[in-house]
Amino acid sequence: MAELYVNDGSAVSDPHAGDRPTLYSHVRSWLVTLPTAALLLLAIVFGTSAFVHGQLLSLGGHIWQDYNLLRVDMVKPHCDPNPDIQARVHKAQQAKADSDSLFDAGPADPKALRQSLLAQRQQCRQSFQQYRYNQRMTDTAALRAFRTIELGVGRINTIGQAWQPYILVLLILFGGVIALALSEQIALRPPASRLDHRVSAGAQLATHLAMTVSALAWIQLDGGGDLLLDTGWAAGFAVLAAASAWRLVKVPADAGDDRSVLRALLAVPLYCWLALVSILYFFCVEQYAAGPVIQLTKMIRFADLYTSIGLYVWVGMMLKHTRIAALVFGLFRSWEMRPEFVVIILVLASAWPTAYTGASGIFVLAIGAVIYQELRIAGTYRQLAIASTAMSGSMGVVLNPCLMVVIIAALNRQVTTDQLYGWGIYVFALSALLFCGFIYLTRKSRPHLATPDSALPQTLSAIVPLVPYLLIGAAVVLVYSHLLGQSFNEFSAPVILPLMLIALLAYDRWRARRLHGDQLESADRGETSPPSYEPADFANALRAATAETSTLIGALLMLMTLSIVFGGVMERSGVMNLFPAHLGNIWEATAILVLMLVVIGMIMDPYGAIILVSATIAPVAYDNGINPVHFWMIVLVAFELGYLSPPVALNQLLTRQVVGEAEYAAAYAEVADDPSFWRRYESILLPMAVMASSLLLVAFAPLIFNAVF
C-alpha cells in the first residue's frame, strides 16, 4: 500500500502520485492489463448494447407505425386476395356430395364454410396490405439507414448474450494466472518462506491438474454441448497447472527459511482446500471424473452476475486512484470529528453501495483500500480501521436492491423481494444501532464536533472541488437514463459505474497534473517550495488500477468457482440429509440452523451458499415452523457473521488482500504490549461482536415476541 503520510505526518495532497504498475516492465504491464481491460470493456459494450437496442426499437416505433413490420424486407404473399367465394363454396359442396367415404361427416355447412373463406380472404388482404406498406416504407433511405443501425446493434446484443460465458471463463482463468504468478491468492496467511511457496504451489498444481482431467472427461461425455466452452475450461486449467509448476520451481529470492509445515499449510489458497475435498469426493467416492467441471455450469447460468463482480472490482480500483475519497473526507475534517465518529459515518454510508455490488466481500475487495486509506488519514488507529474496513459492507446485504435478495426470491416461492427488503430495513437499523453502541463503548476519545460558525465556511470550501466530479457522474447517469432509457439500478450499475469512473479518473488526473503545473510556476516565482512528486497521468493510473483488478479478480473468482464445486459436493453427498427433518421445538431448530448457517458462511461464497441453502436447509426450516421471511433474514446476517469469523474470516482475508501485509503487521505491532485483550484483537472482535449481537436478536427476538404476545 502506498505511503499515506509525508515526514511531518500531514496527509499528502495527492496520495496517488506514483500510480504505476511498478511490479512489471512496460511490456509486461500491458500484457497484464490489456486482456483484463479488453474483457471488461467487452462486457460493458455488450451490456450497453442491450440498452441501446431497446431504445432504438422504441424510437423506431415512435417514428414509423408498425416498425416491427419494417425491420426486414417482407416476401410477397402467395395467397389470392380476391377469391371467388361462391365458387369455392359450391365446389366444396360438390366434393362432399360426390364423396362416399365411410368417415364422411355429411355435407359441410355452407354458411360456416363461407365465413371461413371470408376470414381467409381478409387475412390474405391484410398480408398484402402489410407487404405493400413494407415495400413503400423500406424504399426510403432514412428507414434503411435506421434499420441497418438497429439490426447491427441487435446483432451485437445477441452476440453479447452468447459470449457472456466465454468472457467470464476468460476472466476467471486469466485473473487466476496473474494471482498465482504474484502469489496473491486468498489464503489464511500469505506465503513467506521457501516451504510456504512450494507447498502453496504444489497444492495449486494438484488442483489444476485434477480440474484439467475433469474438464477432459466432461468433453468426452458432453457430445452435444458447447465444445468451445468445455475446451476453454480444459485449456485454462492446463495453463494454470503449468503456471503452478513454474511457481513450484521458481521460488522468490527473498523468501525466508522457515520450515514449519503447519504455517506452510496455512499458506495454501482457500480454493485449493475446497477443490481437493471436492475432487476426492467425485474421483474416489462417486468415481465420476467429470463431476467437478459439471458443477461449474451453475456458475455459467449466472455468468452476467459473476462478470459484474469483475466490473465492480475495476470500479473500486479506479476510485482508489482518484482523489475523490480524499475530497469527500475533507468535508468531515472541517468539523473536527473524532476518528470514531468518522468510522460510524463511513460504515453506515457503505451500506447503500454494498446493496448495489450485491455482497459484502465484493464491496470490501472493490472499495476496501479506499476506505482504509481515508480512515487512516482521518486519524483512525489501525486496529479500528481494519475492523471498519472488514465490516464496511456487512450491513448493506439486506437493503434494496441487493442481488442476493433477488436470487433468494427467485429460488424460493415462499418469499418476495418486497417482503425481504421491507424487513431488511429493520435489520439494517438494528445492526447500525449496535455498531454505534460498540464504537461508543470502546472509543479512545471523547465525542467532539466543531461549531457550525467555524465548520460551515470550511465545508462550503471543501464542496467546491467536488462539484466537477458530481457533474461528470450525473452526466453519465443522465446519458443512460434519458438517451438510452435505462435508469440507474442494480442491473445497470455494473455497466454505468465503470464508464463513470473512467471519466472521473480522466478528469482527476488532468486536474492533478494541472495543479502540479501551477505549483511549479509558483515555485519558479519563489512563492512556494517546489512539489516533491509528479502526479501520474490518466494512462498510468488506469493501467495501475487494471493491474490490481486483474489480481483481485483472479483471487476472488477462483475462490467462488471452487466454492460452487464444493457446494455441489454438499448437495450430492447427502451430508445435509444427515440432519433430521424435525429438529425439536422452534427454539432448538432456530439455534441449530443458526450454527449451520454461520459455518456455511465461513467456507462458501454468498451466491453459492444461497443456492445450497435454498435446496437443502430452507425446506427443513419451513417444516420446523420458522417463518420463511424470518429464516432468510437469519441467513443473511448469519452469512455476514461467518464471513467475519475465524478460522476463515473471508472478509478479513479480503481486507488484508487490499490493505497489505505491512499494514496488518503494523496494526498488531502497535498493540502488542496493550494489556487489554479487546484492544489487541479489536480488528476481529469488533465486527464479530456487532454481527453476533445482530444475529442473536434477529434470530430470537421474533420468537420471544410471539411467545409473549
N, C-alpha and C positions, 0 to 999 in steps of 0.2 A: 504493500500500500504506500502511496505517495506520502511524503512528509507533510504534516499538517501545519507546522509552525515554523516561523523563522527564529533566529537565535534569541531574540528578545521575548519570545513567547507569544507575540501577536500573530493573528491569522494572516496568511499571505493573501494578497488581493486577487490572485488567480491561482488557486491550488492545482490547476491542471495545465500548468505551463509546459511541462515536458511530455505532452501526450504523444508518445511514440512507442510502437511495439518493440521495445529495445531488446526483447529476447531473440529477435530474428534479424538476419541480414535483410537488406532491401528486397531482394528477390524472394527470399523465404517468407517475408511478411505478406507479400502479395499472394503467394501460394496458400498461406493460411487463411487470409481474409477474403480473397476473391470468390472462392467457391461458396463460402457461407453467405456472403453478401448477395451473390447471384441467386442462390436458392431462396433466401428470404425475400428478395425483391420479386422473384417469380411468384411467390405466394401472395405478395401484395398486389401484383398485377392481375393475377387470376381472381383474387377476391374483389378487386375494384371492377374488373370486367363484368362481374355479375350485377353490380350496382349500375354500371353504365348501360348494360344491355337492357335491364328493366326500365331505366329512364328513357332509352331510345324507343322501346316498344310503346311506352306511354305517350311520348312525343309524337310518334308516327300515328297513333290513334287519334290524337288531337288535330293533326294537320289533315290527314286523309281518312275519310269514312271507310270503315271496314278494312283497316290497314292489314289485318291478318290475311285477307284475301289477296293482297298486293305484294306479299313478301316473296312470292315465286311466280313465274310465268305459268298460267294455267293451260292445261291441254283442252282442246276443243271437245265438248261433249259429243258422244256418239248417238245419243237418243234423238227421236223425232219430236220436235216441239209442236207440230201440227198434225197429229194423227187423226184418222177418220174414226171417231169413237163409235158411231153407229155400225160401221162395217166390222169393227173388231168385236163388238157385242154379238152381232149376227153370226160372225164366223165362230165365235166361241160356243154359241148356242147350237150351231150346226154340228160342231165337233162333238158336243155332248150327245146330240140326238143319234149320230152315227156310231157312237161307242157302245159296244156290248160287253164291256169288261165286267167281270164278276164283282169287282170292287167299285163299280160306278155308283156314285152317291146321288145320281139323279141330275136333272138339268140345273145349271147354275142360275142363281137369281139374277135376272137382267139388271135390276136396279142396283144391287150390290156390285155387280161387275162394272157397270157404268161409273159408279162412284170411285171404284178403284182405278179405272183408267183415267178418269178426270184428275185424280190425285197424282198419278204418274206424270200426266201432261204438265200439271202445274209445277211439279218438282223439276221436270226437264226444262221448262221455260225459265225457272229461277236459275238453273245451272247455266243456261245460255246468257241470261242477263248478267250473272256474275262474270262469265267469261268475257263478254263484251266490255264490261266495266274494267276488268283486269287488263284487257288489251289496250283500251283507251288511256288508262292512267299510267300504265307501265311504259308508254311511249314518251313520257315526259322525262327530261334529263334530271330534274330535281328529285323525282321519286327514285329513279335508278341510282343516283349518287347516294341518296339517303339509305336506300335499301342495301347497297353494297357495304356501307359503313356498318349498318345494323347487323347484317348477316356475318360480317367479319368479326365484330365484337362477340356475337353469339358463338361463333366457332371457337374464339379464344376462351370463352366461358366454358364451353363443352370440353375443350382440351384441358382447362384448369381442373375441372372436376375429375377427369380421368387421370390426370398427373398428380393429384394430391397425395396418393400413397407413395409414389416414387420420390417426391420431394421430401416427405417425412423420412423414408428409409435412408436417403442420402444424407439428410441432416444428422440422423442418429449415428450412422456409420462413420461419416467424415468427422463429426464432432468427437466421436468416440476415439478415433485415431489420434486426434490432436490432444485430447485429455490424457490419453495413455502415454503419448510421447513426452508430455510435460509432467507426468506423474501427478495429475490434478484430479484423479477420480475421487469420488466421495468415499472416505474410509473413516474408521474411528480415530485414526491418527495418520498423519502423512508419513511416508517412508523417509527415514533419515539415514539409517546405516546401510551398508552394502547388503547385509542379510535382509533387511526390510525390502529393499528394491528387488532382490532376487525372489523372495517369497511372493511379493505382490505380483511381479511379472509372471512367475510360474503359475499362480492361480488364474491370472487372466489368460495365459496361454492355454491351460486346460479347459477353461470355459469356452473360449472362442473356437478351439478345435472341436469340442463336443457340439457346439452350436452349428459349426460347418457341416459336421456329419449329419446332424438332424435336418439341416436345410437340404442336403443332397438326398436324404431318404425321402423327404417330402416331395422333391421334384419327381422322383420315380413313382410316387403314389398319385400325385395330383396331375393326372394326364390331361384333363380338360380345364385346368386352372390358368392362372396368369403366370406363364413361364418366365416373363421378364422380371416380374416381382420376385418370384421364387429364386431365380438365378441371382438377383440383386442381393437377397439375404445371404445366399451361399458365398458369393464373391466378397461381400462386405465382411462377413465373419472370418473368411480366409485372410483378408488383408489385415484385420485386427489380430489374428493369430500370428501373422508374420511380424507385425509391429511389436507384439508381446515377446516374441522370440528375440527380436533385436534389443528390447529393453532388458531381457534376461541376460544377454551377453554384455551389453554396454551399460555399465553402472556409472552414475555420475562420479566425477573425480573427487568432488567434495563430500562424498558420503562418509559417514563415520564407521567405527569398528565395533559397534555394539552387537553382541552375539545373542541377545535374548530372543528365544523363539517365540515367547508369548507376545512380546512387543512387535515382533515381525508379523505375527498373525493379525494383530490389530491394524496393521497397515494394508491388509488385503481389502480391496474395494468391496463395499456392501453388496453391489450387484453380483459379485463373484460368489458370495455365500448363498444368495438366493438362487443363482444359476446352478451351482454344484448340487444343492439339495434337490432342485427340480430335475436335473439331468440324471442323478442317481435313481430317482423315482421312476422316470419314464424309461430309462435304459434297463434298469435291473428289476424293478417290480412289474411294470406293465410290458416290458420288452417291446417298447413302441418308440423307435428311434426318432420318428418324425414328430413326436408329441410336443417337444418344446417349441418348435417353429410354428406348428399349427396354432398354438395359443396366441401367437402374435397377430393372428387375423382379428382378434378382439381389438387390438390397437389400430389396425388398418381401418376398421369400421369408424373410428373416431379420428381419422387422420387429420382433419382440419383443426380439431381441438388440440392435438399434440403439436401441430405446426404452430399454432398460436402461442404455445409456450415459448418456442424459439423467438417469435416476434416480440413477445413481452420482455424477454431477457435482453434482446437487442435494444429495445426502448430504454431499459434501465441502464445499460452500459453507455448509451449516448447521453442520457441525462447526467450520468456521473461525470462526463467530460464537458459539461457546461457549467456555468456559474449560477444557474437558476436556483439551486438549493441554497447556495450561499446568500443570494439576494433575498430569498424568502425568509431565511433565518435572520436577516438584517432587520426585519420588522420586529422580531422578538427582542433583539438586542437593545433596541431603543427603549424598551420597557424594563430593562434591567432584571429580567426574570431569572430566578434561580434555576439551575440546571434541571432539578426535579420537575419544575413546572413546565419547562420546555419538553421534557420527556413525555409528560402526560398529554400535552397538545399534539405532539408528533405521533404517538402511538394511536391515539383516538382518531386523528386525521387520516392515518394509514388504512383505516377500516374500509373507506369508500373505494380507493383504488384496488384494494385486495379483492373486493367483490367483482371488479371487472377482470382481474387477472385469473380469478377462479380458484385459487388455492394459496394458502399462506406461504408454502415453500417456494412457489413461483415468485411471489412478491418479494420474499427475502432475497432470493437469488437475483432478481432484477433490480431492486431498489436498495437492498441492504447496505451496500457500500456507501451510497449517498447518505443514508440515514446515520450510519455510524460516524462517518466523517463530520457531518454537521453537528452531531451531538458532542463530539469531542471539541470542535471549535467553540461550541456554546459553553464549554467548561465541565461537561459531564464526565465523571470519573469512569475509567474503562469498564469496570465490572457492570455498572448500571447501563452503560452504553451498549455493551454486548447483550445484556438481558433484554433491553428495549428493542434492539435490532432483531433478536431471535423471535420475539413475540409480536413484532410490529404488524404482522398480517393475520394474527390468530383470531382477532375479533371480527373480521370482515366476512368470514365464510358463511355467515348466516344472513347476510344482507342482500337485498335486491341490487344487481341482477346476477349473483354468483352462479356460475355454471354448474357447480357441484349440486346445488339445489335443483337446477333444471334436469340434471341427469337422474337425481333421486326420483323426481316426479315422473320422469319418462319410464323408469323401470318399476315403479310401484304405483298401481292404480289407487291405492288406499289414501294417497295424499296428493295435494295440488301445490303448485308453486305459490299461489296466493296464501294458502294456509301456512306454509313453511316460512315465507318471507314475513308474514304478519307476526308470527311468534318469534321469528328471528330478531325482530327489533327489540323485543323484551329481553331476549338472551344477550344481545349486544349491550343493552343498557345495564344489565346485571354485571357482566364481566367488566365493563368500563368502570362501574362504581367500585368493584372490588379492586381493580388495578389502581385507581386513585387512592383507595384506602391503604393499600400496601405501600405505595410510594410515600404517602404522608407519614405512615408509622415508621418507616425505615429511612426517612430523609436525613441528610447530614447537615442541612442548613435550614434556617428559619424562613418561612414564606416572606417574600418581598416583591413589591411592584412599584415601579416609578410612578410619580404623579402625572396625571394627564397633561398638565401645563408643560412639563419638561419633555414628556414622551411623544405627544402628538406631533409637534413640528418635525421631530426626527423620523417618526413613522411616515409622515407625508413625503419627506425627502427620500426615504427608502423605497417608497412605492414607485417613484418616477422611473428608475431603471427597469422596473418590472413591466411597465406599460407596453413597450415594444414586444416583449415575449407574449404577453396576453393577447395582443392584437394579432400576432402571427398565428398563435394557436387557435384563436377564434376564426381567423380567415380560413384555415384548413377545415375546421368543422363546418363552417358555412358553405364552403365549396361542396362538401359531401351532402349536406342536408338540403341545400337549395338547388344546386345544379344536378346532383346525382340522386336526389330524393331519398337519401339514406341518413337517418338520424344517428346520433352517437349513442350506441348501446353495447351490450355485451357481445353482439355478433359483429358489429362493425369496428369496435375498438381495436382489435388486433391489426386491422388494415390501416385505420386512420392514424393511430398513435405513432407508428414508425415514420410515416411521412411527416407528421407534425414535428417529431424530434429531429429529423434530418434538416428541416427548415430552421428550427430553433438552434441547432448546432451550427449551421452555416452563419446565422446572424451572430451568435455568441462569439464564434471565433473571429468574425470580421470586426466585431466591437472590441474584443480583447486586443487585437493587433492594432486597431486604431488608437486605443488608449495607450498602448505601448509606444506608438509613434509620438503621441502628444507628450508623454513623459520624456522621451528622448529629446524633443525640441526644448522642453523646459530645462532639461539638464544642460543642453548646449548653451542656453542663455544664462546658465549659472543660477537658475531659480530653485532647482531641486537637485537631489543626487540622482545619478543615472539608475535605471532599473537593473536589477540583478539577473533578469531572465528574459527570454523572448517567448511569448506565447506561441503555442502550436497553431498551425493553420488548420483549415477545415479538413483537408485531405488526411493529414496526420492524425487528427483527433478521431475522424471516422474510422480510419484503419485500426487505431488503438482500441476503439470501442468494439469493432468487429472481431479483432483478435481475441479479446476477452470473451466475447459472446461465443465464439467457436468452442473455446474450452469449457465454458459453463454449460452450454447446450449439450455437449458430449457427456459431461459428468451427470447431468440430471436425467437426460433422456435414456441413457444406458441403464440407469437405476430403475426408471419407470418401465422400460422394456422388459427387464428380467423380473421385475415385481409382478408384471402381468403373467409371466410364465409361472411364477411361484403361486400366484392366485389360482391358476388352473390346476396345479397340484393339490391345493387345499380343497378345491371342488371335487376333483376326480377321486382323490384318495378316500373320501368319506370321513375325514377327520371330524368335520362338523357334525356328522351324524352320530358320533360317539356321545354327544350331549343328549340327554333325554328331552323328549318333546315338551314335557311338563316339568318345570323347574321349582315346583312348590308354590308358595303364595307369590303375589305380585312383588312383594318386597325382596324376597330371595331371588326371584327371577331378574329383577332390575339390577341387583347387586352383582349377580353372576355375569349378566350381559355387559355391564359397565366395565368390569375387569377384562372381559374378552375383547371389547372394542378398543380399549386402551392398548392392549397388546398388539392388535392388528394395526393400530395407528403407528406403533413403533417400527413395524417392519415392512409396511407396504405404502405405495404412493396413494394419494387420495382417490383418484379415479378408479384404479384397480381395486382398491379396498371397497368402494361403494358397490361395484359390480359383484364382488364376493359377498358382501353383507346382504345385498338385495336377494341373492339366490339362496343363501344358507341360513343366516341368522334372523333376518326380518320375519319370516314365517313363524319361527319359534317365539319371537317377541309378541306377535299378534295373538298366537294361540294361548299365551300366558296372560292375556288381558291387558297388555300395555297398549295405550293409545298410539296409533301409527305416527301422528304428528309429534307426540311426546318422544317416541322412540327415536325418530330421526333428528330431533334436537339433541338428544343424548349422544347419538352417533357423531354429529358434527363437533360437539365440544370434546367428546372422548378422543376423537382423532387428533384434535389440536393438542390435548394433553400428551398423547402418545408421541407426537412429533417433537415435543419439548422435553421428554423424559428419557434419562439413561436407561439401558446402556447404549441405545442407538441415538436418540435425540436428533432426528433428521434436520429439523430447523436450526438446531445448534451447529450441526455439521455444515449446513449451507452458509450459516453466518460466518463460521471460521473460513469457509471457502472464499467468501468475498472480502472479509476483513483482513485475513492474512495471519499466518502463524506468529509473526513477530509481535503483532498487537495482542494476540492471545497470551503469548509468553509474558509480555509486559504487564498485562492485566493481572495475571496470577502472581507475578513478582511483586507488584505493588502491595498486595495484601498478604503476602506470605507470613509476615510476623503479626498480623492482626489477631488478637485473642478471640474475636467473635467468629463463630462458625458461619453465621449468616453472611458476614462481610467477605469471608474467604471464598465462598461459593455462591455469591449473590447472582452471578450471571446465569446459574442453573436454577437456584432455589426460587428466585422471584417469579419467573414465568410459570414454574410448576405450581407454586402456591396460588397464584391467581387462577390458573386454569383448573386446578384440582378443586378449589373452592367453588368455582363456577359449575363444574361438573356435578359436585355433590348437591348443590342447590337445584340445578336443572333436573337432575335425576329424581330427587326425593322430595323436594318441596311440593310438587303437584300431588304426590301420593299423600303427604301429610295433610294438604288442603282438602283432598277428597275424603280422607278418614275423619277429619274434624267436622267438615261441613256437609 
